[in-house]
């Protein structure tokens, strides 16, 4: 009985991790999945770094079956006109179930997981309609992000594929904890990501995985939108971070480390995390370490323009004013040095659906437009550890978008997405 139960659990987990439902053709072998042909004036070859005239993509069963060629007999043809087909974009740092609208500071004690999941449904729609077909959700309340991911997979609500972290893991009183309330109010423990010492952080990792986490997020340092006085101080020890990375690896999961301060960034890199989130205060040594070890930088840089600082509590406002200008300069140095940059936005800190504006920041700071696109496609897919998305190629998931003009000449084209397909299903088709 135990073996059967374990097999069922393994199958269920495999379906969740795939980010897609079982195709109808797989359920009924006698039924042939519909063939859809997308036609457009142009197609972006991300790996080749070029625009191809006359884009044609053939889709069946949720995957790309051919690029170019004639439409098969009986296929449904979608002629999109004067647009450029591109792979669906990937955002490696979102918080779909959160925002900083209204009295967000009190939300932890006035709302529950159901509220968060419903808010997430609204934000997931805005995100996928902006052309982001995969996101990594790095921290949520009471597994609301995992509930949202299941709802999207089941087709209950529209949204991107979600790689969920469950609760962020951090130290008592740190950035991943809930602070500012009286003792006994909103107290948290290792189940909700607040853990101290290698043994407790391992328990926290295991508990997130038990309930569906597909990536582990840690708070290596202090942060901005929390009520401790520092912004960059290291909060998890290197031993704790190493324990997290090792435990996650046993389950085949990667670790993303929220890290603003230089000392904490270096400790997280030495511990073996896959990505540094924010990376606000990078010195030459930190940059060299990241290059040597292949650690990805997920900059979340557009928020410096979009964040409404006047609406922040004074302590948080002071931290934002101090760190955001430094963040931009650190990113400029990392780009120049050739650090692997993968797009992440921290959507929630500014309105969901504006994710594409992150690309323009990278170009403004010295990144070539095609490299900016790769940060949200091929490089982001590498950081996720997947090879089934990030380019328009035969065998890839049919996650495809269309934008006006030539995005290699004007990166802001990705702020005007006209068409979105996820897993072969059309989510958005706009005529401008």
PyMOL commands that set and color helices and strands:
alter all, ss='L'
color gray80, all
select helices_A, chain A and resi 2-18+24-27+104-110+113-129+144-153+190-192+198-210+238-250+262-271+284-293+303-306+309-311+314-337+357-364+369-375+378-384+411-415
alter helices_A, ss='H'
color red, helices_A
select strands_A, chain A and resi 35-45+50-60+63-67+76-79+83-87+89-94+132-137+161-164+216-219+255-259+275-278+296-298+400-404+417-422+425-429
alter strands_A, ss='S'
color yellow, strands_A
deselect
rebuild
show_as cartoon
